[in-house]
Amino acid sequence: MCFMLSYPDINPIALSIPGFELMGRDFGPFNVHWYGIMYLCAFASAWALAVYRARRPGSVITVPQVENLITYGAFGVIIGGRCGYVFFYGFDQFLADPLWLVRIWEGGMSFHGGLIGVIVAMLIYARRLKISYLKLMDFVAPIVPLGLGFGRLGNFIGQELWGRVSDAPWAMVFPKAMDPAGIARHPSQLYQAFLEGLVLFLIVFWFSSRPRPRAAVCGVFLVFYAIFRFSVEFVREPDEGVGFVLLGWMTRGQELCIPMFLLGIGLLVYAYIYSPDKVVSGTGKN
């Protein structure tokens, strides 16, 4: 006998504030969506972890500098995430309608694009502070995964990026998938929230708690994220309009994980062969 779960009826609007009239003009109503709350939780968790790490002896940045760090990171995530989605997953639509790039309210963000945005933003911030770029990235890497987990929970609540058809006992029927009645899918958003969020956080945060060579922590982050994302893509529905892009089975997400994995390996090789300084990542002197 095949069992399946029904997707919980979660209202994507967490809070609705009634409208009001002021000086003859109507304002509202104002809706607060769960997806926005998840983004808020992501940045709040990053801020809290950054403050915790900044208070450690010899931190590469100070507590007052955390606010600017999160601000730079937020711009990197939003700008990079949007550009990545447009160029990696909808370039044809961009060519037909270039203004689609700036219509963020229509949806569409890419992790890999957001990662590139954060990499560039941290490079700018490191130069502004005149500190080691790799030490700053080692400081940043452990504060990222929980935010990724919150983002995937937002995907689940919004019924987007669902998994492939499955007969697993925990498979779910997603109403927005518009499948025939009874067809269930992997809740791949929850797999990603667990692996890319909680598990990745535990690995990277534990790894960063001991003295490591410079660039080792961000290398570990890149390697394990690539492994987790590549694995989950086997049960996640390929992106609409993109499908399989390589060898008849590889998705765009898997394709983008390959250079990410190789970069992570390269950083680890550099860290343990060419970088002799053994410091607590993100802290200490050169």
Secondary structure, DSSP 8 states (H G I E B T S, - for coil): ----EE-----SEEEEE--EEETTEEE--EEEEHHHHHHHHHHHHHHHHHHHHHTSTTBSS-HHHHHHHHHHHHHHHHHHHHHHHHHHH-HHHHHH-GGGGG-GGG----HHHHHHHHHHHHHHHHHHHT--HHHHHHHHGGGSHHHHHHHHHHHHHTT-S-B-B---TT-EE-GGGT--TT--B--HHHHHIIIIIIIHHHHHHHHHTSEEETTHHHHHHHHHHHHHHHHHGGGB---TTT-EEETTTEEHHHHHHHHHHHHHHHHHHIIIII---EEETTBS--
